[in-house]
Amino acid sequence: QLQFVESGGGLVQPGGSLRLSCAASGFTLDHYVIGWFRQAPGKEREGVACISGTDGTTYYKNSVKGRFTISRDNAKNTLYLQMNSLKPEDTAVYYCALDRAHTFVVLPFKEDVYDYWGQGTQVTVSS
């Protein structure tokens, strides 16, 4: 049974850093597209970053480019999101999501493409 365990969220001051992890079990992530989404209070869920299963090509939401880095460790079957220079507007619940139908990115941040989601981890950026 496929399961995601997300961790790494928490409270951090503006300008700080966090690294989110999404460890998968019951399924090998190696060749599939996987990404991070987030949902802030009162807002719709939005795509943050995703990574191809073939060549590691990455895609980012414009507002996080240069601050966030998505990566995957296939040996550990784990996805990461390194978040630096955090801002209060990054506050949200962050979800990892898997697209089991594709090995390359088709529509980076279209939610319907992703068919399995983690439970989410809270990130709060506040002084």
C-alpha positions in Angstrom: 0.0 0.0 0.0 1.4 3.4 -1.1 2.0 5.7 1.8 3.7 9.1 2.2 5.2 10.3 5.4 5.8 14.0 5.4 8.0 15.8 7.9 10.1 18.9 8.4 7.5 21.5 8.9 7.4 23.9 11.8 7.6 27.5 12.9 10.4 29.6 11.5 11.3 33.3 11.5 11.3 35.3 8.3 14.5 34.7 6.5 14.9 31.3 8.0 15.1 27.8 6.4 13.3 24.5 6.5 13.7 21.2 4.7 10.6 19.2 4.0 10.8 15.5 3.4 8.3 13.1 1.9 9.2 9.5 2.4 7.3 6.9 0.3 6.6 3.3 1.1 4.8 0.7 -0.9 5.8 2.2 -4.2 9.0 3.1 -6.0 9.2 6.8 -6.8 12.2 6.5 -9.2 10.6 7.1 -12.6 7.6 9.2 -11.8 6.8 12.9 -11.6 6.5 14.1 -8.0 5.9 17.5 -6.6 5.0 19.8 -3.7 1.9 21.8 -3.4 0.7 24.1 -0.6 -2.5 25.6 0.7 -2.6 28.7 2.8 -5.6 29.5 5.0 -8.5 30.8 3.0 -6.7 30.2 -0.3 -6.7 27.5 -3.0 -4.1 24.9 -3.1 -1.2 25.8 -5.5 1.8 24.1 -7.0 5.2 25.0 -5.6 7.7 22.7 -7.3 7.9 19.5 -9.2 10.5 17.2 -10.6 10.6 14.9 -13.6 11.1 11.2 -13.2 13.3 10.9 -16.3 16.0 13.6 -16.3 15.4 15.4 -13.0 14.0 18.5 -14.7 12.5 20.8 -12.1 9.7 23.4 -12.2 9.0 26.1 -9.7 6.3 28.6 -8.9 7.7 32.0 -9.8 7.5 33.3 -6.3 9.7 30.6 -4.9 12.4 30.5 -7.7 15.8 31.0 -6.2 14.6 30.3 -2.7 13.3 26.7 -2.9 15.0 23.6 -4.2 13.2 20.4 -5.0 15.2 17.1 -5.0 14.7 13.4 -4.8 16.8 10.6 -3.4 15.8 7.5 -5.2 17.9 5.3 -2.9 15.8 6.5 0.0 12.6 6.8 -2.0 12.2 10.3 -0.6 11.4 13.7 -2.0 12.7 16.9 -0.4 12.0 20.6 -0.5 14.7 22.9 0.7 13.2 26.2 1.6 15.4 29.2 2.2 14.8 32.9 2.8 11.3 32.1 4.0 8.6 34.8 4.0 5.4 35.1 5.9 3.5 34.5 2.6 5.1 31.0 2.5 2.9 30.0 5.5 0.8 27.1 4.4 0.2 23.3 4.7 2.6 21.7 2.3 1.7 18.5 0.5 3.7 16.1 -1.6 1.9 14.6 -4.6 2.7 11.8 -7.1 1.8 11.5 -10.7 1.9 7.8 -11.4 0.8 8.2 -15.0 3.9 10.1 -16.3 7.6 9.9 -16.1 8.1 13.4 -17.5 6.3 16.6 -16.5 3.3 17.3 -18.6 1.4 19.9 -16.7 3.6 20.9 -13.7 1.0 22.3 -11.4 -2.4 20.9 -12.5 -3.7 19.1 -9.5 -5.8 16.6 -11.5 -2.6 15.1 -12.9 -1.4 14.0 -9.5 -3.2 10.9 -8.2 -1.7 10.4 -4.8 -1.2 12.9 -2.0 0.5 13.1 1.3 -1.3 14.2 4.5 0.5 17.6 4.6 2.9 19.3 6.9 2.4 22.8 8.4 4.9 25.5 7.7 4.5 28.8 9.6 6.8 31.7 8.9 6.4 34.4 11.6 8.4 36.5 13.9 
